[in-house]
Amino acid sequence: MKKILLTLFAAGSFSLAVAQEKTAITDQDYANQKVEMADNFRGEGKIYVVVAVALTVLGGFAGYAWKTDQKLKKLETEIGQQA
C-alpha cells in the first residue's frame, strides 16, 4: 500500500513540474529602471517591515548556528576527555 501511494504521489508531482513557455525579451525590458513594488513599499513605509522581517530571520539563523556550534564544542570536549 505504501509503494502504491508513493508511486501515485511521485507521478502526480512530476505531472505538475511543467516548464513555462519562453517569453520574448525586448529592448524595453532592458531599459526598465523602475521597481514599482519597492518604490510603493518605500512610499508607504512598509519597506522597513520587510527589512525587519528579513533581519529577524537572518538573526534567527545566526543564533541557531551559534547555539549548535556551542553544543558541538561541548560534546567534542566531553568525547576528548573520555578517550
N, CA, C and O atoms as a Maestro MAE file, in Angstrom:
{
 s_m_m2io_version
 :::
 2.0.0
}

f_m_ct {
 s_m_title
 :::
 protein
 m_atom[332] {
  # First column is atom index #
  i_m_mmod_type
  r_m_x_coord
  r_m_y_coord
  r_m_z_coord
  i_m_residue_number
  s_m_chain_name
  s_m_pdb_residue_name
  s_m_pdb_atom_name
  i_m_atomic_number
  :::
  1 25 0.827 -1.191 0.000 1 A "MET " " N  " 7
  2 3 0.000 0.000 0.000 1 A "MET " " CA " 6
  3 2 0.873 1.257 0.000 1 A "MET " " C  " 6
  4 15 0.569 2.240 -0.675 1 A "MET " " O  " 8
  5 25 1.974 1.202 0.780 2 A "LYS " " N  " 7
  6 3 2.874 2.349 0.841 2 A "LYS " " CA " 6
  7 2 3.502 2.635 -0.519 2 A "LYS " " C  " 6
  8 15 3.621 3.789 -0.932 2 A "LYS " " O  " 8
  9 25 3.902 1.563 -1.211 3 A "LYS " " N  " 7
  10 3 4.545 1.732 -2.511 3 A "LYS " " CA " 6
  11 2 3.578 2.322 -3.532 3 A "LYS " " C  " 6
  12 15 3.968 3.140 -4.365 3 A "LYS " " O  " 8
  13 25 2.322 1.906 -3.462 4 A "ILE " " N  " 7
  14 3 1.322 2.420 -4.400 4 A "ILE " " CA " 6
  15 2 1.098 3.906 -4.156 4 A "ILE " " C  " 6
  16 15 1.068 4.694 -5.102 4 A "ILE " " O  " 8
  17 25 0.940 4.293 -2.892 5 A "LEU " " N  " 7
  18 3 0.724 5.702 -2.575 5 A "LEU " " CA " 6
  19 2 1.935 6.546 -2.962 5 A "LEU " " C  " 6
  20 15 1.785 7.647 -3.492 5 A "LEU " " O  " 8
  21 25 3.112 6.036 -2.702 6 A "LEU " " N  " 7
  22 3 4.329 6.758 -3.059 6 A "LEU " " CA " 6
  23 2 4.446 6.920 -4.574 6 A "LEU " " C  " 6
  24 15 4.836 7.980 -5.063 6 A "LEU " " O  " 8
  25 25 4.107 5.866 -5.308 7 A "THR " " N  " 7
  26 3 4.143 5.935 -6.770 7 A "THR " " CA " 6
  27 2 3.138 6.943 -7.297 7 A "THR " " C  " 6
  28 15 3.456 7.722 -8.195 7 A "THR " " O  " 8
  29 25 1.927 6.940 -6.752 8 A "LEU " " N  " 7
  30 3 0.909 7.903 -7.172 8 A "LEU " " CA " 6
  31 2 1.332 9.328 -6.841 8 A "LEU " " C  " 6
  32 15 1.136 10.240 -7.645 8 A "LEU " " O  " 8
  33 25 1.903 9.520 -5.672 9 A "PHE " " N  " 7
  34 3 2.369 10.850 -5.277 9 A "PHE " " CA " 6
  35 2 3.483 11.329 -6.199 9 A "PHE " " C  " 6
  36 15 3.484 12.482 -6.630 9 A "PHE " " O  " 8
  37 25 4.428 10.447 -6.499 10 A "ALA " " N  " 7
  38 3 5.541 10.816 -7.378 10 A "ALA " " CA " 6
  39 2 5.037 11.143 -8.777 10 A "ALA " " C  " 6
  40 15 5.478 12.119 -9.385 10 A "ALA " " O  " 8
  41 25 4.114 10.331 -9.291 11 A "ALA " " N  " 7
  42 3 3.568 10.588 -10.629 11 A "ALA " " CA " 6
  43 2 2.802 11.900 -10.653 11 A "ALA " " C  " 6
  44 15 2.875 12.646 -11.629 11 A "ALA " " O  " 8
  45 25 2.077 12.183 -9.594 12 A "GLY " " N  " 7
  46 3 1.325 13.436 -9.525 12 A "GLY " " CA " 6
  47 2 2.233 14.640 -9.438 12 A "GLY " " C  " 6
  48 15 1.962 15.668 -10.059 12 A "GLY " " O  " 8
  49 25 3.307 14.529 -8.677 13 A "SER " " N  " 7
  50 3 4.214 15.670 -8.541 13 A "SER " " CA " 6
  51 2 5.013 15.898 -9.818 13 A "SER " " C  " 6
  52 15 5.330 17.040 -10.147 13 A "SER " " O  " 8
  53 25 5.343 14.830 -10.545 14 A "PHE " " N  " 7
  54 3 6.056 15.004 -11.807 14 A "PHE " " CA " 6
  55 2 5.173 15.660 -12.857 14 A "PHE " " C  " 6
  56 15 5.662 16.409 -13.704 14 A "PHE " " O  " 8
  57 25 3.881 15.385 -12.807 15 A "SER " " N  " 7
  58 3 2.988 15.995 -13.794 15 A "SER " " CA " 6
  59 2 2.834 17.492 -13.549 15 A "SER " " C  " 6
  60 15 2.482 18.231 -14.469 15 A "SER " " O  " 8
  61 25 3.090 17.954 -12.326 16 A "LEU " " N  " 7
  62 3 2.996 19.375 -12.022 16 A "LEU " " CA " 6
  63 2 4.247 20.140 -12.439 16 A "LEU " " C  " 6
  64 15 4.215 21.363 -12.571 16 A "LEU " " O  " 8
  65 25 5.329 19.431 -12.644 17 A "ALA " " N  " 7
  66 3 6.598 20.073 -12.982 17 A "ALA " " CA " 6
  67 2 6.686 20.285 -14.493 17 A "ALA " " C  " 6
  68 15 7.430 19.591 -15.186 17 A "ALA " " O  " 8
  69 25 5.925 21.243 -14.985 18 A "VAL " " N  " 7
  70 3 5.901 21.541 -16.414 18 A "VAL " " CA " 6
  71 2 6.549 22.906 -16.622 18 A "VAL " " C  " 6
  72 15 6.239 23.862 -15.913 18 A "VAL " " O  " 8
  73 25 7.437 22.988 -17.583 19 A "ALA " " N  " 7
  74 3 8.131 24.250 -17.844 19 A "ALA " " CA " 6
  75 2 7.178 25.266 -18.456 19 A "ALA " " C  " 6
  76 15 6.216 24.911 -19.137 19 A "ALA " " O  " 8
  77 25 7.462 26.520 -18.202 20 A "GLN " " N  " 7
  78 3 6.661 27.588 -18.785 20 A "GLN " " CA " 6
  79 2 7.181 27.902 -20.178 20 A "GLN " " C  " 6
  80 15 8.321 27.592 -20.522 20 A "GLN " " O  " 8
  81 25 6.316 28.524 -20.969 21 A "GLU " " N  " 7
  82 3 6.731 28.907 -22.310 21 A "GLU " " CA " 6
  83 2 7.698 30.087 -22.236 21 A "GLU " " C  " 6
  84 15 7.650 30.894 -21.308 21 A "GLU " " O  " 8
  85 25 8.557 30.165 -23.217 22 A "LYS " " N  " 7
  86 3 9.562 31.226 -23.249 22 A "LYS " " CA " 6
  87 2 8.904 32.557 -23.588 22 A "LYS " " C  " 6
  88 15 8.084 32.640 -24.502 22 A "LYS " " O  " 8
  89 25 9.268 33.593 -22.846 23 A "THR " " N  " 7
  90 3 8.757 34.935 -23.081 23 A "THR " " CA " 6
  91 2 9.829 35.747 -23.792 23 A "THR " " C  " 6
  92 15 10.996 35.736 -23.402 23 A "THR " " O  " 8
  93 25 9.419 36.444 -24.827 24 A "ALA " " N  " 7
  94 3 10.374 37.248 -25.585 24 A "ALA " " CA " 6
  95 2 10.808 38.461 -24.766 24 A "ALA " " C  " 6
  96 15 9.979 39.133 -24.152 24 A "ALA " " O  " 8
  97 25 12.113 38.736 -24.760 25 A "ILE " " N  " 7
  98 3 12.662 39.890 -24.051 25 A "ILE " " CA " 6
  99 2 12.946 40.979 -25.081 25 A "ILE " " C  " 6
  100 15 13.619 40.745 -26.085 25 A "ILE " " O  " 8
  101 25 12.431 42.150 -24.817 26 A "THR " " N  " 7
  102 3 12.594 43.263 -25.754 26 A "THR " " CA " 6
  103 2 13.583 44.284 -25.199 26 A "THR " " C  " 6
  104 15 14.032 44.177 -24.058 26 A "THR " " O  " 8
  105 25 13.913 45.274 -26.026 27 A "ASP " " N  " 7
  106 3 14.812 46.347 -25.580 27 A "ASP " " CA " 6
  107 2 14.184 47.161 -24.459 27 A "ASP " " C  " 6
  108 15 14.890 47.710 -23.612 27 A "ASP " " O  " 8
  109 25 12.877 47.237 -24.454 28 A "GLN " " N  " 7
  110 3 12.171 47.980 -23.401 28 A "GLN " " CA " 6
  111 2 12.392 47.313 -22.037 28 A "GLN " " C  " 6
  112 15 12.458 47.995 -21.014 28 A "GLN " " O  " 8
  113 25 12.506 45.988 -22.025 29 A "ASP " " N  " 7
  114 3 12.760 45.285 -20.766 29 A "ASP " " CA " 6
  115 2 14.136 45.635 -20.206 29 A "ASP " " C  " 6
  116 15 14.293 45.768 -18.992 29 A "ASP " " O  " 8
  117 25 15.129 45.785 -21.074 30 A "TYR " " N  " 7
  118 3 16.471 46.127 -20.617 30 A "TYR " " CA " 6
  119 2 16.557 47.571 -20.135 30 A "TYR " " C  " 6
  120 15 17.359 47.888 -19.257 30 A "TYR " " O  " 8
  121 25 15.741 48.439 -20.705 31 A "ALA " " N  " 7
  122 3 15.772 49.856 -20.349 31 A "ALA " " CA " 6
  123 2 14.957 50.161 -19.099 31 A "ALA " " C  " 6
  124 15 15.012 51.282 -18.594 31 A "ALA " " O  " 8
  125 25 14.217 49.208 -18.599 32 A "ASN " " N  " 7
  126 3 13.341 49.436 -17.443 32 A "ASN " " CA " 6
  127 2 14.177 49.601 -16.176 32 A "ASN " " C  " 6
  128 15 14.858 48.666 -15.755 32 A "ASN " " O  " 8
  129 25 14.126 50.765 -15.578 33 A "GLN " " N  " 7
  130 3 14.864 51.051 -14.355 33 A "GLN " " CA " 6
  131 2 13.939 51.238 -13.162 33 A "GLN " " C  " 6
  132 15 14.407 51.528 -12.061 33 A "GLN " " O  " 8
  133 25 12.653 51.081 -13.359 34 A "LYS " " N  " 7
  134 3 11.697 51.303 -12.281 34 A "LYS " " CA " 6
  135 2 11.385 49.984 -11.575 34 A "LYS " " C  " 6
  136 15 11.149 48.965 -12.224 34 A "LYS " " O  " 8
  137 25 11.387 50.013 -10.281 35 A "VAL " " N  " 7
  138 3 10.969 48.876 -9.480 35 A "VAL " " CA " 6
  139 2 9.750 49.350 -8.704 35 A "VAL " " C  " 6
  140 15 9.862 49.892 -7.604 35 A "VAL " " O  " 8
  141 25 8.590 49.133 -9.298 36 A "GLU " " N  " 7
  142 3 7.368 49.723 -8.760 36 A "GLU " " CA " 6
  143 2 7.030 49.203 -7.365 36 A "GLU " " C  " 6
  144 15 6.593 49.967 -6.504 36 A "GLU " " O  " 8
  145 25 7.231 47.901 -7.141 37 A "MET " " N  " 7
  146 3 6.875 47.344 -5.843 37 A "MET " " CA " 6
  147 2 7.736 47.961 -4.735 37 A "MET " " C  " 6
  148 15 7.219 48.349 -3.687 37 A "MET " " O  " 8
  149 25 9.042 48.050 -4.968 38 A "ALA " " N  " 7
  150 3 9.930 48.618 -3.954 38 A "ALA " " CA " 6
  151 2 9.632 50.094 -3.734 38 A "ALA " " C  " 6
  152 15 9.646 50.571 -2.600 38 A "ALA " " O  " 8
  153 25 9.361 50.818 -4.817 39 A "ASP " " N  " 7
  154 3 9.016 52.237 -4.673 39 A "ASP " " CA " 6
  155 2 7.730 52.408 -3.886 39 A "ASP " " C  " 6
  156 15 7.614 53.309 -3.055 39 A "ASP " " O  " 8
  157 25 6.766 51.538 -4.151 40 A "ASN " " N  " 7
  158 3 5.490 51.597 -3.435 40 A "ASN " " CA " 6
  159 2 5.695 51.282 -1.952 40 A "ASN " " C  " 6
  160 15 5.157 51.978 -1.091 40 A "ASN " " O  " 8
  161 25 6.469 50.238 -1.651 41 A "PHE " " N  " 7
  162 3 6.739 49.892 -0.249 41 A "PHE " " CA " 6
  163 2 7.460 51.030 0.458 41 A "PHE " " C  " 6
  164 15 7.141 51.355 1.602 41 A "PHE " " O  " 8
  165 25 8.435 51.639 -0.220 42 A "ARG " " N  " 7
  166 3 9.187 52.732 0.380 42 A "ARG " " CA " 6
  167 2 8.278 53.925 0.635 42 A "ARG " " C  " 6
  168 15 8.387 54.585 1.668 42 A "ARG " " O  " 8
  169 25 7.384 54.200 -0.304 43 A "GLY " " N  " 7
  170 3 6.470 55.331 -0.160 43 A "GLY " " CA " 6
  171 2 5.497 55.161 0.990 43 A "GLY " " C  " 6
  172 15 5.129 56.137 1.644 43 A "GLY " " O  " 8
  173 25 5.074 53.922 1.244 44 A "GLU " " N  " 7
  174 3 4.120 53.662 2.320 44 A "GLU " " CA " 6
  175 2 4.802 53.313 3.639 44 A "GLU " " C  " 6
  176 15 4.126 53.139 4.652 44 A "GLU " " O  " 8
  177 25 6.121 53.208 3.642 45 A "GLY " " N  " 7
  178 3 6.845 52.886 4.862 45 A "GLY " " CA " 6
  179 2 6.883 51.400 5.175 45 A "GLY " " C  " 6
  180 15 7.367 51.008 6.237 45 A "GLY " " O  " 8
  181 25 6.385 50.568 4.274 46 A "LYS " " N  " 7
  182 3 6.363 49.123 4.517 46 A "LYS " " CA " 6
  183 2 7.720 48.471 4.274 46 A "LYS " " C  " 6
  184 15 7.944 47.331 4.682 46 A "LYS " " O  " 8
  185 25 8.615 49.180 3.619 47 A "ILE " " N  " 7
  186 3 9.930 48.618 3.347 47 A "ILE " " CA " 6
  187 2 10.660 48.315 4.650 47 A "ILE " " C  " 6
  188 15 11.461 47.382 4.715 47 A "ILE " " O  " 8
  189 25 10.387 49.100 5.683 48 A "TYR " " N  " 7
  190 3 11.026 48.867 6.983 48 A "TYR " " CA " 6
  191 2 10.531 47.563 7.610 48 A "TYR " " C  " 6
  192 15 11.284 46.884 8.308 48 A "TYR " " O  " 8
  193 25 9.279 47.218 7.366 49 A "VAL " " N  " 7
  194 3 8.746 45.944 7.858 49 A "VAL " " CA " 6
  195 2 9.433 44.793 7.140 49 A "VAL " " C  " 6
  196 15 9.805 43.801 7.767 49 A "VAL " " O  " 8
  197 25 9.602 44.920 5.837 50 A "VAL " " N  " 7
  198 3 10.270 43.875 5.061 50 A "VAL " " CA " 6
  199 2 11.708 43.695 5.541 50 A "VAL " " C  " 6
  200 15 12.170 42.568 5.718 50 A "VAL " " O  " 8
  201 25 12.407 44.796 5.748 51 A "VAL " " N  " 7
  202 3 13.795 44.728 6.216 51 A "VAL " " CA " 6
  203 2 13.855 44.130 7.619 51 A "VAL " " C  " 6
  204 15 14.741 43.326 7.907 51 A "VAL " " O  " 8
  205 25 12.927 44.511 8.491 52 A "ALA " " N  " 7
  206 3 12.916 43.984 9.862 52 A "ALA " " CA " 6
  207 2 12.668 42.483 9.871 52 A "ALA " " C  " 6
  208 15 13.309 41.756 10.630 52 A "ALA " " O  " 8
  209 25 11.753 42.012 9.044 53 A "VAL " " N  " 7
  210 3 11.475 40.571 8.981 53 A "VAL " " CA " 6
  211 2 12.689 39.826 8.439 53 A "VAL " " C  " 6
  212 15 13.054 38.773 8.962 53 A "VAL " " O  " 8
  213 25 13.316 40.364 7.394 54 A "ALA " " N  " 7
  214 3 14.497 39.713 6.828 54 A "ALA " " CA " 6
  215 2 15.632 39.644 7.849 54 A "ALA " " C  " 6
  216 15 16.295 38.614 7.974 54 A "ALA " " O  " 8
  217 25 15.854 40.736 8.577 55 A "LEU " " N  " 7
  218 3 16.909 40.736 9.597 55 A "LEU " " CA " 6
  219 2 16.585 39.790 10.748 55 A "LEU " " C  " 6
  220 15 17.485 39.160 11.302 55 A "LEU " " O  " 8
  221 25 15.308 39.684 11.112 56 A "THR " " N  " 7
  222 3 14.906 38.765 12.174 56 A "THR " " CA " 6
  223 2 15.167 37.323 11.767 56 A "THR " " C  " 6
  224 15 15.670 36.531 12.563 56 A "THR " " O  " 8
  225 25 14.827 36.983 10.531 57 A "VAL " " N  " 7
  226 3 15.060 35.619 10.050 57 A "VAL " " CA " 6
  227 2 16.556 35.320 10.002 57 A "VAL " " C  " 6
  228 15 16.988 34.258 10.452 57 A "VAL " " O  " 8
  229 25 17.348 36.242 9.461 58 A "LEU " " N  " 7
  230 3 18.795 36.030 9.411 58 A "LEU " " CA " 6
  231 2 19.400 35.952 10.811 58 A "LEU " " C  " 6
  232 15 20.308 35.158 11.054 58 A "LEU " " O  " 8
  233 25 18.898 36.775 11.728 59 A "GLY " " N  " 7
  234 3 19.367 36.708 13.112 59 A "GLY " " CA " 6
  235 2 19.025 35.379 13.760 59 A "GLY " " C  " 6
  236 15 19.816 34.832 14.527 59 A "GLY " " O  " 8
  237 25 17.848 34.864 13.450 60 A "GLY " " N  " 7
  238 3 17.456 33.553 13.970 60 A "GLY " " CA " 6
  239 2 18.361 32.449 13.463 60 A "GLY " " C  " 6
  240 15 18.768 31.571 14.223 60 A "GLY " " O  " 8
  241 25 18.678 32.496 12.171 61 A "PHE " " N  " 7
  242 3 19.603 31.505 11.613 61 A "PHE " " CA " 6
  243 2 20.976 31.609 12.255 61 A "PHE " " C  " 6
  244 15 21.589 30.593 12.581 61 A "PHE " " O  " 8
  245 25 21.460 32.823 12.439 62 A "ALA " " N  " 7
  246 3 22.775 33.015 13.051 62 A "ALA " " CA " 6
  247 2 22.775 32.529 14.496 62 A "ALA " " C  " 6
  248 15 23.727 31.883 14.934 62 A "ALA " " O  " 8
  249 25 21.717 32.834 15.235 63 A "GLY " " N  " 7
  250 3 21.613 32.367 16.617 63 A "GLY " " CA " 6
  251 2 21.561 30.857 16.711 63 A "GLY " " C  " 6
  252 15 22.190 30.258 17.583 63 A "GLY " " O  " 8
  253 25 20.812 30.243 15.812 64 A "TYR " " N  " 7
  254 3 20.722 28.781 15.789 64 A "TYR " " CA " 6
  255 2 22.084 28.162 15.476 64 A "TYR " " C  " 6
  256 15 22.483 27.183 16.107 64 A "TYR " " O  " 8
  257 25 22.795 28.731 14.506 65 A "ALA " " N  " 7
  258 3 24.118 28.210 14.153 65 A "ALA " " CA " 6
  259 2 25.087 28.376 15.317 65 A "ALA " " C  " 6
  260 15 25.877 27.473 15.593 65 A "ALA " " O  " 8
  261 25 25.039 29.515 16.001 66 A "TRP " " N  " 7
  262 3 25.930 29.748 17.141 66 A "TRP " " CA " 6
  263 2 25.630 28.766 18.270 66 A "TRP " " C  " 6
  264 15 26.549 28.188 18.851 66 A "TRP " " O  " 8
  265 25 24.353 28.575 18.581 67 A "LYS " " N  " 7
  266 3 23.960 27.665 19.662 67 A "LYS " " CA " 6
  267 2 24.366 26.226 19.329 67 A "LYS " " C  " 6
  268 15 24.842 25.493 20.196 67 A "LYS " " O  " 8
  269 25 24.175 25.830 18.072 68 A "THR " " N  " 7
  270 3 24.571 24.490 17.652 68 A "THR " " CA " 6
  271 2 26.083 24.321 17.746 68 A "THR " " C  " 6
  272 15 26.563 23.257 18.135 68 A "THR " " O  " 8
  273 25 26.833 25.349 17.396 69 A "ASP " " N  " 7
  274 3 28.287 25.298 17.495 69 A "ASP " " CA " 6
  275 2 28.722 25.139 18.947 69 A "ASP " " C  " 6
  276 15 29.640 24.372 19.237 69 A "ASP " " O  " 8
  277 25 28.076 25.852 19.857 70 A "GLN " " N  " 7
  278 3 28.407 25.741 21.278 70 A "GLN " " CA " 6
  279 2 28.149 24.323 21.791 70 A "GLN " " C  " 6
  280 15 28.961 23.769 22.532 70 A "GLN " " O  " 8
  281 25 27.025 23.744 21.396 71 A "LYS " " N  " 7
  282 3 26.707 22.375 21.818 71 A "LYS " " CA " 6
  283 2 27.711 21.381 21.250 71 A "LYS " " C  " 6
  284 15 28.115 20.434 21.927 71 A "LYS " " O  " 8
  285 25 28.112 21.606 19.995 72 A "LEU " " N  " 7
  286 3 29.082 20.718 19.373 72 A "LEU " " CA " 6
  287 2 30.430 20.794 20.073 72 A "LEU " " C  " 6
  288 15 31.068 19.766 20.299 72 A "LEU " " O  " 8
  289 25 30.868 21.992 20.415 73 A "LYS " " N  " 7
  290 3 32.134 22.150 21.136 73 A "LYS " " CA " 6
  291 2 32.087 21.428 22.471 73 A "LYS " " C  " 6
  292 15 33.063 20.798 22.878 73 A "LYS " " O  " 8
  293 25 30.947 21.522 23.154 74 A "LYS " " N  " 7
  294 3 30.797 20.856 24.448 74 A "LYS " " CA " 6
  295 2 30.884 19.345 24.280 74 A "LYS " " C  " 6
  296 15 31.550 18.669 25.065 74 A "LYS " " O  " 8
  297 25 30.212 18.809 23.256 75 A "LEU " " N  " 7
  298 3 30.270 17.370 23.010 75 A "LEU " " CA " 6
  299 2 31.681 16.928 22.628 75 A "LEU " " C  " 6
  300 15 32.133 15.867 23.060 75 A "LEU " " O  " 8
  301 25 32.376 17.723 21.831 76 A "GLU " " N  " 7
  302 3 33.737 17.373 21.434 76 A "GLU " " CA " 6
  303 2 34.674 17.332 22.631 76 A "GLU " " C  " 6
  304 15 35.535 16.456 22.712 76 A "GLU " " O  " 8
  305 25 34.521 18.267 23.558 77 A "THR " " N  " 7
  306 3 35.383 18.249 24.745 77 A "THR " " CA " 6
  307 2 35.055 17.058 25.630 77 A "THR " " C  " 6
  308 15 35.958 16.461 26.217 77 A "THR " " O  " 8
  309 25 33.769 16.698 25.739 78 A "GLU " " N  " 7
  310 3 33.393 15.531 26.541 78 A "GLU " " CA " 6
  311 2 33.951 14.253 25.932 78 A "GLU " " C  " 6
  312 15 34.436 13.381 26.654 78 A "GLU " " O  " 8
  313 25 33.886 14.136 24.612 79 A "ILE " " N  " 7
  314 3 34.415 12.944 23.945 79 A "ILE " " CA " 6
  315 2 35.934 12.913 24.062 79 A "ILE " " C  " 6
  316 15 36.519 11.844 24.242 79 A "ILE " " O  " 8
  317 25 36.576 14.066 23.964 80 A "GLY " " N  " 7
  318 3 38.029 14.142 24.088 80 A "GLY " " CA " 6
  319 2 38.504 13.746 25.475 80 A "GLY " " C  " 6
  320 15 39.577 13.157 25.607 80 A "GLY " " O  " 8
  321 25 37.733 14.052 26.515 81 A "GLN " " N  " 7
  322 3 38.103 13.702 27.881 81 A "GLN " " CA " 6
  323 2 37.906 12.219 28.141 81 A "GLN " " C  " 6
  324 15 38.628 11.634 28.948 81 A "GLN " " O  " 8
  325 25 36.937 11.599 27.470 82 A "GLN " " N  " 7
  326 3 36.670 10.177 27.672 82 A "GLN " " CA " 6
  327 2 37.714 9.310 26.984 82 A "GLN " " C  " 6
  328 15 38.008 8.213 27.459 82 A "GLN " " O  " 8
  329 25 38.277 9.776 25.881 83 A "ALA " " N  " 7
  330 3 39.219 8.957 25.103 83 A "ALA " " CA " 6
  331 2 40.577 8.889 25.748 83 A "ALA " " C  " 6
  332 15 41.480 8.240 25.219 83 A "ALA " " O  " 8
  :::
 }
 m_bond[331] {
  # First column is bond index #
  i_m_from
  i_m_to
  i_m_order
  :::
  1 1 2 1
  2 2 3 1
  3 3 4 2
  4 3 5 1
  5 5 6 1
  6 6 7 1
  7 7 8 2
  8 7 9 1
  9 9 10 1
  10 10 11 1
  11 11 12 2
  12 11 13 1
  13 13 14 1
  14 14 15 1
  15 15 16 2
  16 15 17 1
  17 17 18 1
  18 18 19 1
  19 19 20 2
  20 19 21 1
  21 21 22 1
  22 22 23 1
  23 23 24 2
  24 23 25 1
  25 25 26 1
  26 26 27 1
  27 27 28 2
  28 27 29 1
  29 29 30 1
  30 30 31 1
  31 31 32 2
  32 31 33 1
  33 33 34 1
  34 34 35 1
  35 35 36 2
  36 35 37 1
  37 37 38 1
  38 38 39 1
  39 39 40 2
  40 39 41 1
  41 41 42 1
  42 42 43 1
  43 43 44 2
  44 43 45 1
  45 45 46 1
  46 46 47 1
  47 47 48 2
  48 47 49 1
  49 49 50 1
  50 50 51 1
  51 51 52 2
  52 51 53 1
  53 53 54 1
  54 54 55 1
  55 55 56 2
  56 55 57 1
  57 57 58 1
  58 58 59 1
  59 59 60 2
  60 59 61 1
  61 61 62 1
  62 62 63 1
  63 63 64 2
  64 63 65 1
  65 65 66 1
  66 66 67 1
  67 67 68 2
  68 67 69 1
  69 69 70 1
  70 70 71 1
  71 71 72 2
  72 71 73 1
  73 73 74 1
  74 74 75 1
  75 75 76 2
  76 75 77 1
  77 77 78 1
  78 78 79 1
  79 79 80 2
  80 79 81 1
  81 81 82 1
  82 82 83 1
  83 83 84 2
  84 83 85 1
  85 85 86 1
  86 86 87 1
  87 87 88 2
  88 87 89 1
  89 89 90 1
  90 90 91 1
  91 91 92 2
  92 91 93 1
  93 93 94 1
  94 94 95 1
  95 95 96 2
  96 95 97 1
  97 97 98 1
  98 98 99 1
  99 99 100 2
  100 99 101 1
  101 101 102 1
  102 102 103 1
  103 103 104 2
  104 103 105 1
  105 105 106 1
  106 106 107 1
  107 107 108 2
  108 107 109 1
  109 109 110 1
  110 110 111 1
  111 111 112 2
  112 111 113 1
  113 113 114 1
  114 114 115 1
  115 115 116 2
  116 115 117 1
  117 117 118 1
  118 118 119 1
  119 119 120 2
  120 119 121 1
  121 121 122 1
  122 122 123 1
  123 123 124 2
  124 123 125 1
  125 125 126 1
  126 126 127 1
  127 127 128 2
  128 127 129 1
  129 129 130 1
  130 130 131 1
  131 131 132 2
  132 131 133 1
  133 133 134 1
  134 134 135 1
  135 135 136 2
  136 135 137 1
  137 137 138 1
  138 138 139 1
  139 139 140 2
  140 139 141 1
  141 141 142 1
  142 142 143 1
  143 143 144 2
  144 143 145 1
  145 145 146 1
  146 146 147 1
  147 147 148 2
  148 147 149 1
  149 149 150 1
  150 150 151 1
  151 151 152 2
  152 151 153 1
  153 153 154 1
  154 154 155 1
  155 155 156 2
  156 155 157 1
  157 157 158 1
  158 158 159 1
  159 159 160 2
  160 159 161 1
  161 161 162 1
  162 162 163 1
  163 163 164 2
  164 163 165 1
  165 165 166 1
  166 166 167 1
  167 167 168 2
  168 167 169 1
  169 169 170 1
  170 170 171 1
  171 171 172 2
  172 171 173 1
  173 173 174 1
  174 174 175 1
  175 175 176 2
  176 175 177 1
  177 177 178 1
  178 178 179 1
  179 179 180 2
  180 179 181 1
  181 181 182 1
  182 182 183 1
  183 183 184 2
  184 183 185 1
  185 185 186 1
  186 186 187 1
  187 187 188 2
  188 187 189 1
  189 189 190 1
  190 190 191 1
  191 191 192 2
  192 191 193 1
  193 193 194 1
  194 194 195 1
  195 195 196 2
  196 195 197 1
  197 197 198 1
  198 198 199 1
  199 199 200 2
  200 199 201 1
  201 201 202 1
  202 202 203 1
  203 203 204 2
  204 203 205 1
  205 205 206 1
  206 206 207 1
  207 207 208 2
  208 207 209 1
  209 209 210 1
  210 210 211 1
  211 211 212 2
  212 211 213 1
  213 213 214 1
  214 214 215 1
  215 215 216 2
  216 215 217 1
  217 217 218 1
  218 218 219 1
  219 219 220 2
  220 219 221 1
  221 221 222 1
  222 222 223 1
  223 223 224 2
  224 223 225 1
  225 225 226 1
  226 226 227 1
  227 227 228 2
  228 227 229 1
  229 229 230 1
  230 230 231 1
  231 231 232 2
  232 231 233 1
  233 233 234 1
  234 234 235 1
  235 235 236 2
  236 235 237 1
  237 237 238 1
  238 238 239 1
  239 239 240 2
  240 239 241 1
  241 241 242 1
  242 242 243 1
  243 243 244 2
  244 243 245 1
  245 245 246 1
  246 246 247 1
  247 247 248 2
  248 247 249 1
  249 249 250 1
  250 250 251 1
  251 251 252 2
  252 251 253 1
  253 253 254 1
  254 254 255 1
  255 255 256 2
  256 255 257 1
  257 257 258 1
  258 258 259 1
  259 259 260 2
  260 259 261 1
  261 261 262 1
  262 262 263 1
  263 263 264 2
  264 263 265 1
  265 265 266 1
  266 266 267 1
  267 267 268 2
  268 267 269 1
  269 269 270 1
  270 270 271 1
  271 271 272 2
  272 271 273 1
  273 273 274 1
  274 274 275 1
  275 275 276 2
  276 275 277 1
  277 277 278 1
  278 278 279 1
  279 279 280 2
  280 279 281 1
  281 281 282 1
  282 282 283 1
  283 283 284 2
  284 283 285 1
  285 285 286 1
  286 286 287 1
  287 287 288 2
  288 287 289 1
  289 289 290 1
  290 290 291 1
  291 291 292 2
  292 291 293 1
  293 293 294 1
  294 294 295 1
  295 295 296 2
  296 295 297 1
  297 297 298 1
  298 298 299 1
  299 299 300 2
  300 299 301 1
  301 301 302 1
  302 302 303 1
  303 303 304 2
  304 303 305 1
  305 305 306 1
  306 306 307 1
  307 307 308 2
  308 307 309 1
  309 309 310 1
  310 310 311 1
  311 311 312 2
  312 311 313 1
  313 313 314 1
  314 314 315 1
  315 315 316 2
  316 315 317 1
  317 317 318 1
  318 318 319 1
  319 319 320 2
  320 319 321 1
  321 321 322 1
  322 322 323 1
  323 323 324 2
  324 323 325 1
  325 325 326 1
  326 326 327 1
  327 327 328 2
  328 327 329 1
  329 329 330 1
  330 330 331 1
  331 331 332 2
  :::
 }
}
